[in-house]
């Protein structure tokens, strides 16, 4: 049986983090099959971004989220933080099906508020062992808060 040399273990450990984020992206992508038509059919607030912006933004954010988790894991931080990391991924994966596939805007709003909380708690835990891993979550948190405001506006306007 061959073993992986120590210098390769940490970089290979990035793959599960990347895979977890990819699963979230795929779930979102499948649930958002009609997202453009749903989005264009909504009454949107003036600060709503164009539909084409979501894909590129989420691609960059998901890469940052994966790196954040991997760097935290590499730092040897608490397992509890990784549970929060997984929780925010699950909440992230749930939002798109709730909003676009089910049209459950109020449930999507509740989900994204919980997501915001989970990202904050994750970043606070990550900061204890790896400031870089925590900092990598800040653009994600900013976008999530923006998406929360957008979701609130959509619930109110529709």
Secondary structure, DSSP 4 states (H G I P E B T S, - for coil): -----HHHHHHHTHHHHHHHHHHHHHHHHHHTTTHHHHHHTS---TTPPPTTHHHHHHHHHHHHHHHHHHHHHHHT--HHHHHHHHHHHHHHHHHHIIIIIS--HHHHHHHHHHHHHHHHHHHHHHHHH-HHHHHHTHHHHHHHHHHHHHHHHHHHH-
